[in-house]
């Protein structure tokens, strides 16, 4: 489930690299200073969906297959279009990202395949855009309308995805109205 059209971008960092960053700050950082832990790997949420489908070996080469797995809901209020921090100050302490996005995603997907169900148990109640919690338990999820974004999700050879919006005559316009995500 994607909030909005999936075009906002994020910079993802493998958890092991984040732990190394915190260790570097602990041992080499100066008290009172602020250090941003930043990644080089920035991708759109929509492209992340495509890459996850690929790593999970779920077919997604047709519009029907894509729309089976990728649903859109209204965007979160005040959702940032981009999360990207400058980690230069931390890199000056000697830390650097070691794990590429692709390698980190492969490791993470493999872990979830092996241990996810045992580790988390049944998580179906929270697999909604806006789950509700009462007394420290997920009790329900309001029905959130799924937006019918008019257009085709197009995946390239690198699993990067573009949402091509339809024009008023119903045809897909691959030029002026294409949103690169």
N, C-alpha and C positions, 0 to 999 in steps of 0.2 A: 504494500500500500504506500503510495507516494503522496505526499502533501503537494498540492498544486500540480504544475506541469512537469516537475522533476528537473528543471533546469538549474536550480541553485547548486553551487559547487562547494566542495569540502576538501580539505587536505587531510588525508588519512595517514596515521602513523601506527606501525606495528607495536603491540604492547611491550615486547621485549626492548624495542628502541626507546619507548617512553620510560621504562624502568631504568635503562642506562642513562637517560637524560637526568632523571631525578637523582641518581647516584652521583653523576658529575656535579650537579648543583650542590648536593650535600657536601661533597669533598673538596670542590674547587671554587664554589660560588662565594660571594661576599654577603655577609649578613645585611639585611635591609634592601638588597637589590632584587629586582624582578627580572626573571628570565622566561622568555617565551619558548615553548617546545614546539618547533615547527617542522613540517614535512615538506618535501619537494613535490609530492604526488597529489595533484589537484584534479578531481574529476567531478562530473555532475552526478546527482543522485540517480538520474535516469540511466547513465552509462554504468553506474555501479550495479543497478538491477540486471543489466545485460551481462555484465561480467560474472555476477553471482549465478545466473542461469547457466552460463557456460561452464563454470567450475562444478556446478551441481549436475552437469550433463543433462539438463532439461532442454528439449528442443524449443527454439524460439526464432526460427527463420521466417515464419509467416506472420502476418498481422493477427490471425486467429490465435496462434500459439502465444504471441506476445501479450495480447489482451487477456488471455486466460490467466497469466501469471502476474501481470502488472496492472494494478488498478490505481486510479487517482481519486483523491478526496480533496475537499477544500483545503487551502493552505492554512498553516498556523498563523495566528495573528503575529505580526512583527517578525516573521521569518526572515532571517538574513539571506541575501542572495549569494553571499560568499563568506566562508570562514577560512581565513588565511592569515597566519601570524608570521612575523619576521623573527627567525631564530638566530640571527647573526650574533647577538650578544652571547648566547649559549655556545655557539660554534667556536667563539674565541676562547672558550674554556677547554676546548679539545673534543667536545662531543660532536658527532655527526650521525645522521640517519644511516643505518647499515642495511636495513631490509627494504627492498623495493615494494611498492604497492602490490605488484603481481605475486611476488614470493610470499608476502605477509598474508594476502588473501587466500592463497593456496594452503598455507599452514593452518589458517583459521578455519576454512571450510573443512579441511581434513579432521581437525580437532572436533568440530561440531558433529561431523559424521560418526566419529568414534564414540564420543562421550556426551554429546549435547543432551540427548534424551535422559540419560542417567543423571547427569549433573543438574539439569533444570527441572526435570519432570514434565508434567503437562502444562504447556504455556499457551494453549489455544485461547484462553480468556483474554490474554493481553495482546494478541495478534490483531488488534484493531487500532485505528488512528488515535482514539481518545478513550482509553480504558478508565473505569471509575474504581476507586478504592474506598472501602469502608471497613473500619476495625482491622486495618493492616491486611485486608484480603481484597482481591479483585472480585467484585460482586456482579458487575454487569458492564456492558458496553452499550452506550446509546447507538442506535442506528445512525450512521453518518452517511449522508448521501455520497454516492460515488459520482464524480463528475464525468460526464461524457465529453472528453476532449475530442473535438472533431479533427481528425488527422491521422496520419500513419506514423508509427514509430519505425524508423529506419536504422538498421544496425550495419556498421561497416566492418571491415576485416579485423579491426582492432577491438571489436566489441564496444566502440563508442556509438552512442545512439543519438539520433536527431528526431525531434518531433516535427513533422511537416504538416502544417495546418492546411485545411481545405479552404478554398476560395468560396465566394458566395454561390458560384455555379456548381459546387460540389467536387470540382476537380482539385487534385493536389498540386500545389504550386511549389516546385522545388527550388525556387529562387528567392524572391523578395520576402515571402512569408515563412521561410524555413527558419527555425530557431536552432542554432547549433548548441548542443548541450554536452 
